Amino acid sequence: MSAVNDTNFNSAVFLLTGIPGQEDVHLWISMPFCFMYVISIVGNSVILFIIKTDPSLHEPMYIFLSMLAVTDLGLSIATIPTILGVFLFNSRRISLDACIAQLFFIHTLSFIESSVLLLMAFDRFVAIRDPLRYASVLTPPRIAKMGLVFMLRSVALIFPLPFLLKRFRYCRANVLSHSYCLHQEVMKMACSDITVNSVYGLFIIVFTVGLDSLLIFLSYMMILKTVLSIASRAERLRALNTCVSHLCAVLVFYTSLISLAVIHRFGNSSSHLLQIFVGYIYMLVPPLINPIVYSMKSKHLRKA
């Protein structure tokens, strides 16, 4: 019996889902997805190339932007094989190990992106609150240390998930709701008690996304307080204008991430198509929008 269980455990297979009922037009649906991936990868790669090759952009704001671009590239690369595999080749089967590896990278990179957005909010606060000390406060070594700390935080929090998922037996239909793997989806396929996974998943969401979004909100409250103390209306508008790109990135990322988390945890009666739609927004839109918005709003990037 033990040998049989081990065999079932190691050979668990999941079925990915595209858009139910639209299988006949999956090839056509793949075209906008391919276009979005091309724009995301090219856009973020161009931003990284420009920042690396232009010495005038070796400033804290653009260093943080390069971190965001690297994270967005990672998210795009992590989902390309399965999303395009489903829509282009109807390749729905994915092994347990491959699924766990994908969800590890998706969740880790998502939490890293949340951390980078928090660092960018701090960058805007320092630039507006104390512009004379901006370069001395956000030095490259300090930026590197902050980035490393937040990256290690994300990796450390996600690291237990593969082991928590591997201990389960999967004996259900194992049909996932998306064309990529997420922890909250995979754990529901287990024929075991998932209380530990559920509680731990909620904990890491609160400790990362919840804490980061709260600190970003507080940062903008202090930014707004500082801006309102500026006498000149033109100076106030100029200061707020430097935050527009970051605010767009924050709204797109957190709205889609929080919506997807809420739907998975509490929205059992919600529309399945809504869940799929929000999932694709979460995976595809932030890496697509961020390079476009920053390129439009930054005259230095446009010039380069």
C-alpha positions as CSV (number, residue, x, y, z in Angstrom):
1,M,0.0,0.0,0.0
2,S,2.9,2.4,0.8
3,A,4.4,1.8,-2.6
4,V,1.1,2.5,-4.3
5,N,0.7,5.7,-2.4
6,D,4.2,6.8,-3.3
7,T,3.5,6.1,-6.9
8,N,0.3,8.1,-6.9
9,F,2.0,10.9,-5.0
10,N,4.8,11.2,-7.5
11,S,2.7,10.9,-10.6
12,A,0.0,13.4,-9.8
13,V,-1.0,15.4,-12.9
14,F,-3.1,18.6,-13.1
15,L,-5.1,19.8,-16.0
16,L,-4.8,23.5,-16.9
17,T,-7.8,25.5,-18.1
18,G,-8.0,28.1,-20.8
19,I,-11.4,29.7,-21.2
20,P,-14.2,27.1,-20.8
21,G,-16.6,26.9,-23.7
22,Q,-14.2,28.8,-26.0
23,E,-11.8,26.0,-26.9
24,D,-12.6,26.3,-30.6
25,V,-11.3,29.9,-30.7
26,H,-8.3,29.4,-28.3
27,L,-5.9,29.9,-31.2
28,W,-7.5,33.4,-31.9
29,I,-7.5,34.3,-28.3
30,S,-3.8,33.4,-28.1
31,M,-3.0,36.3,-30.5
32,P,-3.6,39.2,-28.1
33,F,-1.8,37.2,-25.4
34,C,1.2,36.8,-27.6
35,F,1.1,40.5,-28.4
36,M,0.9,41.4,-24.7
37,Y,3.9,39.1,-23.9
38,V,5.9,40.6,-26.7
39,I,5.2,44.2,-25.6
40,S,5.9,43.2,-21.9
41,I,9.2,41.5,-22.6
42,V,10.5,44.0,-25.2
43,G,9.3,47.0,-23.1
44,N,10.9,45.9,-19.9
45,S,14.1,44.8,-21.7
46,V,14.4,48.2,-23.4
47,I,14.0,50.0,-20.1
48,L,16.7,47.8,-18.5
49,F,19.0,48.4,-21.5
50,I,18.5,52.2,-21.4
51,I,19.0,52.5,-17.6
52,K,22.2,50.3,-17.8
53,T,23.7,52.2,-20.7
54,D,22.8,55.8,-19.8
55,P,24.9,57.0,-16.9
56,S,22.5,60.0,-16.3
57,L,19.8,57.4,-15.3
58,H,21.9,55.8,-12.6
59,E,19.7,57.5,-10.0
60,P,17.6,55.9,-7.2
61,M,14.3,56.3,-9.0
62,Y,15.6,54.5,-12.1
63,I,17.4,51.8,-10.1
64,F,14.1,51.0,-8.5
65,L,12.4,51.0,-11.9
66,S,15.0,48.5,-13.2
67,M,14.1,46.3,-10.2
68,L,10.5,46.5,-11.2
69,A,11.3,45.7,-14.8
70,V,13.4,42.6,-13.8
71,T,10.5,41.3,-11.7
72,D,7.9,41.9,-14.5
73,L,10.2,40.0,-16.9
74,G,10.4,37.1,-14.5
75,L,6.6,37.0,-14.1
76,S,6.1,37.0,-17.8
77,I,8.7,34.2,-18.4
78,A,7.2,32.1,-15.6
79,T,3.7,32.0,-17.2
80,I,4.6,32.0,-20.9
81,P,5.1,28.1,-21.2
82,T,1.7,27.2,-19.7
83,I,-0.5,30.0,-20.9
84,L,0.6,29.9,-24.5
85,G,0.9,26.1,-24.3
86,V,-2.8,25.9,-23.5
87,F,-4.0,28.4,-26.1
88,L,-1.7,27.5,-29.0
89,F,-1.2,23.7,-28.6
90,N,-4.0,22.7,-26.2
91,S,-1.2,21.3,-23.9
92,R,-3.2,21.1,-20.6
93,R,-1.3,18.5,-18.6
94,I,1.3,19.6,-16.1
95,S,3.0,17.4,-13.5
96,L,2.9,18.1,-9.8
97,D,6.6,19.1,-9.6
98,A,6.3,21.4,-12.6
99,C,3.2,23.0,-11.1
100,I,4.8,23.5,-7.8
101,A,7.9,25.0,-9.4
102,Q,5.8,27.4,-11.4
103,L,3.7,28.6,-8.4
104,F,6.9,29.0,-6.4
105,F,8.3,31.5,-8.9
106,I,4.9,33.2,-9.5
107,H,4.3,33.9,-5.8
108,T,7.9,34.8,-5.0
109,L,8.1,37.3,-7.9
110,S,4.6,38.7,-7.0
111,F,5.8,39.4,-3.4
112,I,9.1,40.9,-4.7
113,E,7.1,43.2,-6.9
114,S,5.0,44.3,-4.0
115,S,8.2,45.0,-2.1
116,V,9.7,47.0,-5.0
117,L,6.5,49.1,-5.2
118,L,6.9,49.9,-1.5
119,L,10.6,50.9,-2.0
120,M,9.5,53.1,-4.9
121,A,6.9,54.8,-2.6
122,F,9.7,55.4,-0.1
123,D,11.8,56.8,-2.9
124,R,9.1,59.3,-3.8
125,F,8.6,60.3,-0.2
126,V,12.3,61.1,0.3
127,A,12.5,62.9,-3.0
128,I,9.6,65.2,-2.1
129,R,10.2,65.5,1.6
130,D,13.9,66.1,1.7
131,P,15.2,66.6,-1.9
132,L,18.6,68.0,-0.8
133,R,19.4,64.7,1.1
134,Y,17.8,62.5,-1.6
135,A,21.1,61.2,-3.1
136,S,22.8,60.8,0.3
137,V,19.9,58.8,1.8
138,L,19.3,56.5,-1.1
139,T,22.8,55.5,-2.0
140,P,23.4,52.5,-4.3
141,P,24.7,50.2,-1.5
142,R,21.7,51.1,0.7
143,I,19.4,50.4,-2.2
144,A,21.1,47.1,-2.9
145,K,20.7,46.1,0.8
146,M,17.0,47.0,0.9
147,G,16.4,45.1,-2.3
148,L,18.2,42.0,-1.0
149,V,16.3,42.1,2.3
150,F,12.9,42.2,0.6
151,M,13.9,39.5,-1.9
152,L,15.0,37.2,0.9
153,R,11.8,37.9,2.7
154,S,9.8,36.8,-0.3
155,V,11.8,33.7,-0.9
156,A,11.8,32.7,2.8
157,L,8.0,33.0,3.1
158,I,7.3,31.0,-0.1
159,F,10.0,28.4,0.5
160,P,7.8,26.2,2.8
161,L,4.9,26.0,0.2
162,P,6.4,23.3,-2.0
163,F,7.0,21.1,1.0
164,L,3.5,21.7,2.4
165,L,2.0,20.8,-1.0
166,K,4.2,17.7,-1.6
167,R,3.0,16.1,1.6
168,F,-0.6,15.8,0.2
169,R,-2.3,13.1,-1.8
170,Y,-4.1,14.3,-4.9
171,C,-7.0,12.0,-5.8
172,R,-9.6,14.4,-7.4
173,A,-10.1,15.5,-10.9
174,N,-7.2,18.0,-10.5
175,V,-8.6,20.5,-13.0
176,L,-7.3,23.9,-12.2
177,S,-9.2,27.1,-13.0
178,H,-6.3,28.9,-14.7
179,S,-3.7,28.1,-17.4
180,Y,-1.0,28.4,-14.7
181,C,-0.6,27.2,-11.2
182,L,-1.3,29.0,-7.9
183,H,-1.0,27.8,-4.4
184,Q,-4.6,28.5,-3.4
185,E,-5.7,26.4,-6.4
186,V,-3.4,23.4,-6.0
187,M,-4.1,23.0,-2.3
188,K,-7.8,22.7,-2.9
189,M,-7.1,19.6,-5.1
190,A,-5.7,17.7,-2.2
191,C,-7.6,14.9,-0.5
192,S,-6.2,15.9,2.9
193,D,-6.7,18.5,5.6
194,I,-5.5,21.8,4.1
195,T,-5.9,23.9,7.2
196,V,-2.2,24.5,7.7
197,N,-1.8,25.6,4.0
198,S,-4.8,27.8,4.2
199,V,-3.7,29.6,7.4
200,Y,-0.1,29.9,6.3
201,G,-1.2,31.3,2.9
202,L,-3.4,33.9,4.6
203,F,-0.5,34.8,6.9
204,I,2.0,35.4,4.1
205,I,-0.5,37.5,2.1
206,V,-1.1,39.7,5.2
207,F,2.6,39.9,6.0
208,T,3.6,40.9,2.5
209,V,0.8,42.4,0.4
210,G,-1.1,43.6,3.4
211,L,1.8,45.2,5.2
212,D,3.4,46.6,2.0
213,S,0.1,48.2,0.8
214,L,-0.4,49.7,4.3
215,L,3.1,51.2,4.3
216,I,2.5,52.6,0.7
217,F,-0.7,54.2,1.8
218,L,1.1,55.8,4.8
219,S,3.9,57.0,2.5
220,Y,1.4,58.8,0.3
221,M,-0.4,60.3,3.3
222,M,3.0,61.8,4.3
223,I,3.7,62.8,0.7
224,L,0.4,64.6,0.5
225,K,1.0,66.4,3.7
226,T,4.3,67.6,2.5
227,V,3.0,68.7,-0.9
228,L,0.1,70.7,0.7
229,S,2.7,72.6,2.7
230,I,4.3,73.9,-0.4
231,A,3.2,77.4,-1.1
232,S,3.4,77.5,-4.9
233,R,0.6,75.7,-6.8
234,A,2.9,74.9,-9.7
235,E,5.4,73.3,-7.4
236,R,2.7,71.2,-5.8
237,L,1.5,69.9,-9.2
238,R,5.1,69.2,-10.2
239,A,5.8,67.2,-7.1
240,L,2.5,65.2,-7.5
241,N,3.3,64.6,-11.1
242,T,6.4,62.6,-10.2
243,C,4.2,60.1,-8.4
244,V,1.7,59.5,-11.2
245,S,3.6,56.6,-12.8
246,H,4.1,54.8,-9.4
247,L,0.4,55.3,-8.4
248,C,-0.7,53.7,-11.7
249,A,1.7,50.7,-11.1
250,V,0.4,50.4,-7.5
251,L,-3.3,50.5,-8.5
252,V,-3.0,48.0,-11.3
253,F,-0.9,45.5,-9.3
254,Y,-2.7,45.6,-5.9
255,T,-6.2,45.8,-7.4
256,S,-5.7,42.7,-9.5
257,L,-3.8,40.8,-6.8
258,I,-6.2,41.5,-3.9
259,S,-9.2,40.8,-6.2
260,L,-7.8,37.4,-7.2
261,A,-6.9,36.5,-3.6
262,V,-10.4,37.4,-2.4
263,I,-12.1,35.5,-5.2
264,H,-10.1,32.4,-4.5
265,R,-10.6,32.5,-0.7
266,F,-14.2,33.7,-0.4
267,G,-15.7,33.8,-3.8
268,N,-16.9,30.2,-4.3
269,S,-20.2,31.4,-5.6
270,S,-18.7,34.0,-8.0
271,S,-18.6,33.6,-11.7
272,H,-15.9,31.2,-12.9
273,L,-15.3,33.5,-15.9
274,L,-14.8,36.4,-13.6
275,Q,-12.2,34.4,-11.7
276,I,-10.4,33.6,-15.0
277,F,-10.6,37.1,-16.2
278,V,-9.1,38.6,-13.0
279,G,-6.4,36.0,-13.1
280,Y,-5.3,37.0,-16.6
281,I,-5.3,40.7,-15.6
282,Y,-3.1,39.9,-12.6
283,M,-0.6,37.9,-14.7
284,L,-0.5,40.0,-17.9
285,V,-1.5,43.6,-17.3
286,P,1.1,44.9,-14.7
287,P,4.2,43.7,-16.8
288,L,2.5,45.2,-19.9
289,I,1.4,48.6,-18.4
290,N,4.4,49.4,-16.2
291,P,7.0,50.0,-19.0
292,I,4.4,51.9,-21.1
293,V,3.4,54.3,-18.2
294,Y,6.9,55.0,-17.1
295,S,8.1,55.6,-20.7
296,M,5.2,58.1,-21.2
297,K,5.7,59.9,-17.9
298,S,9.5,60.1,-17.8
299,K,11.0,62.6,-20.2
300,H,14.4,61.2,-19.5
301,L,13.4,57.7,-20.6
302,R,11.6,59.0,-23.7
303,K,14.7,61.0,-24.7
304,A,17.0,58.0,-24.2
